[in-house]
């Protein structure tokens, strides 16, 4: 994937990068709360091997990611390692941690 420059580009591309065969019977809602320039709130709903991305806040998400928009974009572009960002407190995660670990296999952003 070409380098992205904003969270909106990531969320626009997300359905096309979703790997439904990896989702199996997963049903989950992922909330993204991104701060700073280009930030905002989006949610991704996975059900029936399909992905829907919506602007705004989802009720009762399975997991919530909070980060600066620039850090999220850097992570998607492969410029910031997710585990390092988490350990440094640059990314915060609440909710279903096994789902977080599975997410890297649900999308092809490389």
MDTraj code that builds the backbone (N, CA, C; nanometers):
import mdtraj as md
import numpy as np

residues = "UNK UNK UNK UNK UNK UNK UNK UNK UNK UNK UNK UNK UNK UNK UNK UNK UNK UNK UNK UNK UNK UNK UNK UNK UNK UNK UNK UNK UNK UNK UNK UNK UNK UNK UNK UNK UNK UNK UNK UNK UNK UNK UNK UNK UNK UNK UNK UNK UNK UNK UNK UNK UNK UNK UNK UNK UNK UNK UNK UNK UNK UNK UNK UNK UNK UNK UNK UNK UNK UNK UNK UNK UNK UNK UNK UNK UNK UNK UNK UNK UNK UNK UNK UNK UNK UNK UNK UNK UNK UNK UNK UNK UNK UNK UNK UNK UNK UNK UNK UNK UNK UNK UNK UNK UNK UNK UNK UNK UNK UNK".split()
xyz = np.array([
    [0.0845, -0.1181, 0.0000],
    [0.0000, 0.0000, 0.0000],
    [0.0882, 0.1232, 0.0000],
    [0.0469, 0.2233, -0.0735],
    [0.1204, 0.3484, -0.0743],
    [0.1117, 0.4135, 0.0634],
    [0.2084, 0.4950, 0.0920],
    [0.2121, 0.5655, 0.2194],
    [0.0860, 0.6506, 0.2343],
    [0.0262, 0.6464, 0.3535],
    [-0.0921, 0.7285, 0.3812],
    [-0.0489, 0.8517, 0.4588],
    [-0.1270, 0.9583, 0.4468],
    [-0.0891, 1.0822, 0.5147],
    [-0.1898, 1.1263, 0.6196],
    [-0.3036, 1.0550, 0.6305],
    [-0.4032, 1.0957, 0.7295],
    [-0.4830, 0.9748, 0.7773],
    [-0.5390, 0.9848, 0.8974],
    [-0.6266, 0.8772, 0.9437],
    [-0.7441, 0.8535, 0.8482],
    [-0.7994, 0.9601, 0.7912],
    [-0.9134, 0.9430, 0.7008],
    [-0.8771, 0.8521, 0.5840],
    [-0.7549, 0.8660, 0.5312],
    [-0.7098, 0.7780, 0.4232],
    [-0.7068, 0.6324, 0.4692],
    [-0.6617, 0.6107, 0.5927],
    [-0.6560, 0.4744, 0.6466],
    [-0.7961, 0.4158, 0.6545],
    [-0.8894, 0.4912, 0.7130],
    [-1.0248, 0.4384, 0.7311],
    [-1.0983, 0.4230, 0.5986],
    [-1.0684, 0.5092, 0.5011],
    [-1.1274, 0.4931, 0.3675],
    [-1.0775, 0.3648, 0.3011],
    [-0.9505, 0.3304, 0.3235],
    [-0.8899, 0.2125, 0.2606],
    [-0.9174, 0.0833, 0.3367],
    [-0.9566, 0.0943, 0.4620],
    [-0.9680, -0.0226, 0.5495],
    [-1.0568, -0.1346, 0.4935],
    [-1.1766, -0.1072, 0.4405],
    [-1.2585, -0.2181, 0.3881],
    [-1.1893, -0.2960, 0.2766],
    [-1.1137, -0.2279, 0.1929],
    [-1.0428, -0.2952, 0.0847],
    [-0.9210, -0.3729, 0.1308],
    [-0.8749, -0.3451, 0.2512],
    [-0.7581, -0.4123, 0.3081],
    [-0.7965, -0.5214, 0.4078],
    [-0.9261, -0.5367, 0.4305],
    [-0.9770, -0.6371, 0.5237],
    [-0.9619, -0.7762, 0.4626],
    [-0.9198, -0.8724, 0.5453],
    [-0.9011, -1.0104, 0.5007],
    [-1.0109, -1.0964, 0.5625],
    [-1.1261, -1.1108, 0.4948],
    [-1.2403, -1.1795, 0.5536],
    [-1.2125, -1.3247, 0.5921],
    [-1.1242, -1.3912, 0.5173],
    [-1.0935, -1.5306, 0.5493],
    [-1.0243, -1.5438, 0.6851],
    [-0.9610, -1.4376, 0.7313],
    [-0.8952, -1.4384, 0.8620],
    [-0.9938, -1.4110, 0.9757],
    [-1.1083, -1.3528, 0.9427],
    [-1.2046, -1.3125, 1.0454],
    [-1.2831, -1.4303, 1.1020],
    [-1.3073, -1.5320, 1.0190],
    [-1.3851, -1.6462, 1.0671],
    [-1.5205, -1.6015, 1.1204],
    [-1.5562, -1.6451, 1.2415],
    [-1.6852, -1.6084, 1.3006],
    [-1.6743, -1.4899, 1.3967],
    [-1.5661, -1.4136, 1.3852],
    [-1.5432, -1.2979, 1.4730],
    [-1.6541, -1.1937, 1.4583],
    [-1.7011, -1.1462, 1.5716],
    [-1.7953, -1.0355, 1.5776],
    [-1.7359, -0.9365, 1.6771],
    [-1.6985, -0.8183, 1.6286],
    [-1.6316, -0.7218, 1.7156],
    [-1.6520, -0.5806, 1.6634],
    [-1.6428, -0.4850, 1.7548],
    [-1.6454, -0.3436, 1.7192],
    [-1.5197, -0.2800, 1.7763],
    [-1.4454, -0.2131, 1.6896],
    [-1.3200, -0.1498, 1.7279],
    [-1.3386, 0.0009, 1.7182],
    [-1.3161, 0.0681, 1.8293],
    [-1.3296, 0.2137, 1.8358],
    [-1.1913, 0.2761, 1.8246],
    [-1.1785, 0.3786, 1.7419],
    [-1.0534, 0.4530, 1.7269],
    [-1.0786, 0.5970, 1.7705],
    [-1.0045, 0.6423, 1.8717],
    [-1.0122, 0.7797, 1.9202],
    [-0.8756, 0.8429, 1.8960],
    [-0.8669, 0.9272, 1.7926],
    [-0.7395, 0.9851, 1.7520],
    [-0.7402, 1.1354, 1.7770],
    [-0.6375, 1.1818, 1.8453],
    [-0.6288, 1.3229, 1.8820],
    [-0.5334, 1.3973, 1.7886],
    [-0.5391, 1.5292, 1.7950],
    [-0.4478, 1.6127, 1.7177],
    [-0.4958, 1.6368, 1.5760],
    [-0.4082, 1.6979, 1.4974],
    [-0.4399, 1.7336, 1.3596],
    [-0.4804, 1.6107, 1.2783],
    [-0.5962, 1.6162, 1.2165],
    [-0.6464, 1.5047, 1.1359],
    [-0.7151, 1.3970, 1.2172],
    [-0.7212, 1.4169, 1.3477],
    [-0.7809, 1.3171, 1.4353],
    [-0.9326, 1.3164, 1.4275],
    [-0.9906, 1.2333, 1.5075],
    [-1.1351, 1.2202, 1.5127],
    [-1.1694, 1.0851, 1.5712],
    [-1.2926, 1.0461, 1.5534],
    [-1.3388, 0.9185, 1.6051],
    [-1.4021, 0.8384, 1.4921],
    [-1.3616, 0.7118, 1.4846],
    [-1.4143, 0.6176, 1.3865],
    [-1.4351, 0.4850, 1.4570],
    [-1.5195, 0.4013, 1.3991],
    [-1.5330, 0.2653, 1.4505],
    [-1.5422, 0.1687, 1.3335],
    [-1.4914, 0.0500, 1.3580],
    [-1.4923, -0.0558, 1.2574],
    [-1.5686, -0.1735, 1.3162],
    [-1.6689, -0.2189, 1.2436],
    [-1.7521, -0.3294, 1.2886],
    [-1.7234, -0.4509, 1.2006],
    [-1.6859, -0.5610, 1.2670],
    [-1.6582, -0.6867, 1.1969],
    [-1.7681, -0.7856, 1.2343],
    [-1.8369, -0.8359, 1.1329],
    [-1.9429, -0.9352, 1.1536],
    [-1.9682, -1.0069, 1.0218],
    [-1.9905, -1.1357, 1.0292],
    [-2.0221, -1.2158, 0.9099],
    [-1.9169, -1.2003, 0.8007],
    [-1.7895, -1.1967, 0.8427],
    [-1.6765, -1.1838, 0.7509],
    [-1.6823, -1.0575, 0.6670],
    [-1.7422, -0.9530, 0.7221],
    [-1.7487, -0.8240, 0.6546],
    [-1.7035, -0.7152, 0.7501],
    [-1.6550, -0.6060, 0.6933],
    [-1.6102, -0.4920, 0.7719],
    [-1.6854, -0.3676, 0.7276],
    [-1.7352, -0.2947, 0.8250],
    [-1.7993, -0.1664, 0.7992],
    [-1.7279, -0.0620, 0.8833],
    [-1.6870, 0.0474, 0.8218],
    [-1.6209, 0.1564, 0.8933],
    [-1.7172, 0.2741, 0.8987],
    [-1.7312, 0.3318, 1.0197],
    [-1.8241, 0.4421, 1.0422],
    [-1.7542, 0.5551, 1.1146],
    [-1.7923, 0.6789, 1.0849],
    [-1.7412, 0.7890, 1.1663],
    [-1.8148, 0.7894, 1.3005],
    [-1.7484, 0.8412, 1.4027],
    [-1.8145, 0.8588, 1.5312],
    [-1.7864, 0.7484, 1.6310],
    [-1.8644, 0.7532, 1.7381],
    [-1.8459, 0.6628, 1.8514],
    [-1.9454, 0.5479, 1.8439],
    [-1.8960, 0.4270, 1.8651],
    [-1.9815, 0.3080, 1.8670],
    [-2.0243, 0.2785, 2.0098],
    [-2.1478, 0.2326, 2.0282],
    [-2.1887, 0.1902, 2.1619],
    [-2.1219, 0.0571, 2.1950],
    [-2.0689, 0.0442, 2.3136],
    [-2.0119, -0.0817, 2.3632],
    [-1.9074, -0.1455, 2.2713],
    [-1.7987, -0.0738, 2.2383],
    [-1.6967, -0.1360, 2.1531],
    [-1.6263, -0.2512, 2.2246],
    [-1.5770, -0.3454, 2.1464],
    [-1.5001, -0.4578, 2.1998],
    [-1.3634, -0.4113, 2.2474],
    [-1.3076, -0.3158, 2.1753],
    [-1.1770, -0.2596, 2.2096],
    [-1.1731, -0.1140, 2.1635],
    [-1.0994, -0.0322, 2.2381],
    [-1.0829, 0.1091, 2.2034],
    [-0.9344, 0.1414, 2.1960],
    [-0.8932, 0.1989, 2.0818],
    [-0.7563, 0.2480, 2.0626],
    [-0.7588, 0.3988, 2.0772],
    [-0.6664, 0.4523, 2.1547],
    [-0.6501, 0.5969, 2.1660],
    [-0.5054, 0.6303, 2.1333],
    [-0.4869, 0.7286, 2.0460],
    [-0.3521, 0.7681, 2.0057],
    [-0.3587, 0.9046, 1.9393],
    [-0.2429, 0.9670, 1.9237],
    [-0.2337, 1.0866, 1.8408],
    [-0.2484, 1.0426, 1.6957],
    [-0.3160, 1.1230, 1.6159],
    [-0.3376, 1.0892, 1.4752],
    [-0.2053, 1.0628, 1.4043],
    [-0.1044, 1.1444, 1.4304],
    [0.0250, 1.1266, 1.3624],
    [0.0913, 0.9942, 1.4013],
    [0.0755, 0.9496, 1.5259],
    [0.1315, 0.8213, 1.5668],
    [0.0578, 0.7058, 1.4995],
    [-0.0737, 0.7166, 1.4869],
    [-0.1515, 0.6114, 1.4220],
    [-0.1105, 0.5984, 1.2755],
    [-0.0964, 0.7104, 1.2069],
    [-0.0543, 0.7092, 1.0664],
    [0.0865, 0.6509, 1.0545],
    [0.1764, 0.6891, 1.1438],
    [0.3129, 0.6353, 1.1417],
    [0.3118, 0.4840, 1.1624],
    [0.2239, 0.4355, 1.2480],
    [0.2132, 0.2924, 1.2727],
    [0.1646, 0.2206, 1.1458],
    [0.0624, 0.2733, 1.0811],
    [0.0094, 0.2125, 0.9582],
    [0.1149, 0.2125, 0.8482],
    [0.1958, 0.3189, 0.8424],
    [0.2998, 0.3290, 0.7405],
    [0.4239, 0.2458, 0.7734],
    [0.4235, 0.1781, 0.8884],
    [0.5377, 0.0971, 0.9268],
    [0.6537, 0.1763, 0.9834],
    [0.6295, 0.3018, 1.0188],
    [0.7347, 0.3890, 1.0719],
    [0.7399, 0.3867, 1.2246],
    [0.6377, 0.3306, 1.2878],
    [0.6302, 0.3229, 1.4334],
    [0.5833, 0.1825, 1.4691],
    [0.6632, 0.1102, 1.5445],
    [0.6288, -0.0263, 1.5827],
    [0.5177, -0.0217, 1.6875],
    [0.4058, -0.0927, 1.6659],
    [0.2922, -0.0875, 1.7589],
    [0.3280, -0.1212, 1.9036],
    [0.4100, -0.2226, 1.9248],
    [0.4444, -0.2612, 2.0619],
    [0.5279, -0.1526, 2.1297],
    [0.6216, -0.0934, 2.0558],
    [0.7016, 0.0155, 2.1136],
    [0.6117, 0.1336, 2.1498],
    [0.5192, 0.1666, 2.0602],
    [0.4275, 0.2778, 2.0854],
    [0.3430, 0.2502, 2.2095],
    [0.2979, 0.1266, 2.2241],
    [0.2176, 0.0890, 2.3400],
    [0.3009, 0.1007, 2.4680],
    [0.4224, 0.0475, 2.4651],
    [0.5095, 0.0498, 2.5832],
    [0.5472, 0.1928, 2.6226],
    [0.5544, 0.2826, 2.5247],
    [0.5884, 0.4227, 2.5509],
    [0.4653, 0.5047, 2.5898],
    [0.3482, 0.4431, 2.5899],
    [0.2262, 0.5140, 2.6247],
    [0.1715, 0.6012, 2.5134],
    [0.2240, 0.5855, 2.3936],
    [0.1770, 0.6656, 2.2803],
    [0.0471, 0.6112, 2.2232],
    [0.0203, 0.4836, 2.2481],
    [-0.1054, 0.4202, 2.2096],
    [-0.1634, 0.3573, 2.3348],
    [-0.2904, 0.3836, 2.3590],
    [-0.3586, 0.3232, 2.4732],
    [-0.4678, 0.2307, 2.4198],
    [-0.4841, 0.1176, 2.4852],
    [-0.5820, 0.0183, 2.4424],
    [-0.6655, -0.0215, 2.5628],
    [-0.7973, -0.0222, 2.5442],
    [-0.8895, -0.0699, 2.6481],
    [-0.9793, -0.1759, 2.5864],
    [-1.0015, -0.2818, 2.6614],
    [-1.0950, -0.3827, 2.6146],
    [-1.0301, -0.5168, 2.5885],
    [-1.0758, -0.5845, 2.4858],
    [-1.0410, -0.7225, 2.4510],
    [-0.8985, -0.7305, 2.3940],
    [-0.7995, -0.7556, 2.4805],
    [-0.6606, -0.7591, 2.4361],
    [-0.6303, -0.8729, 2.3379],
    [-0.6891, -0.9930, 2.3524],
    [-0.6661, -1.0949, 2.2480],
    [-0.7129, -1.0478, 2.1089],
    [-0.8187, -0.9697, 2.1037],
    [-0.8650, -0.9144, 1.9759],
    [-0.7595, -0.8216, 1.9184],
    [-0.6975, -0.7417, 2.0030],
    [-0.5928, -0.6499, 1.9572],
    [-0.4814, -0.7287, 1.8893],
    [-0.4416, -0.8389, 1.9495],
    [-0.3350, -0.9200, 1.8923],
    [-0.3780, -0.9810, 1.7579],
    [-0.5041, -1.0140, 1.7450],
    [-0.5553, -1.0747, 1.6212],
    [-0.5690, -0.9718, 1.5089],
    [-0.5862, -0.8458, 1.5444],
    [-0.6131, -0.7429, 1.4435],
    [-0.5046, -0.7319, 1.3363],
    [-0.3802, -0.7534, 1.3748],
    [-0.2736, -0.7413, 1.2746],
    [-0.2882, -0.8431, 1.1640],
    [-0.3587, -0.9525, 1.1882],
    [-0.3813, -1.0545, 1.0863],
    [-0.5090, -1.0315, 1.0062],
    [-0.5895, -0.9339, 1.0460],
    [-0.7170, -0.9099, 0.9793],
    [-0.7079, -0.8090, 0.8655],
    [-0.5931, -0.7408, 0.8558],
    [-0.5774, -0.6349, 0.7551],
    [-0.4431, -0.6492, 0.6856],
    [-0.4411, -0.6108, 0.5588],
    [-0.3179, -0.6093, 0.4813],
    [-0.2874, -0.4640, 0.4432],
    [-0.2067, -0.3984, 0.5262],
    [-0.1679, -0.2606, 0.4967],
    [-0.0262, -0.2515, 0.4449],
    [0.0333, -0.3621, 0.4114],
    [0.1723, -0.3612, 0.3650],
    [0.1774, -0.3521, 0.2145],
])
top = md.Topology()
chain = top.add_chain()
for i, resn in enumerate(residues, 1):
    res = top.add_residue(resn, chain, resSeq=i)
    for name in ("N", "CA", "C"):
        top.add_atom(name, md.element.get_by_symbol(name[0]), res)
traj = md.Trajectory(xyz[None], top)
